[in-house]
Amino acid sequence: MITSEPLNTSEYSVDIYPSSRIDEELLQDLVNICRLGEKGFRIPTDRETLYEVLEYPLDDEILKNIYISGFSTPLENLKVMMQLVDARREKAQVALPL
């Protein structure tokens, strides 16, 4: 049976240090952050920002972290997804008894 538990649609972010790793044009849209006196930026990974940021020339490590964060499903959704798979399996067994 499927519960009415909602899927987690939390937005995540990627912190980039030092700030010099980010293209000047992109800096105006990002949140300034500081860690132990080192300046950096926080890049939100919501869909709109994600696609905009991926158009800029960034180093491979930054692109990898942004891509993983933006296109990964939160672990909290695993329980709901497993319930959907089980419900689909049950329905298929009822439709086509073995």
Buried (B, 14 or more C-beta within 10 A) or exposed (E): EEEEEEEEEEEBBBEBBEBEEBEEEBEEEBEEBEEEEEEBBEBBBEEEBBEEBEEEEBEEEBBEBBBEBBEEEEEEBEEBEEBEEEEEEEEEEEEEEE
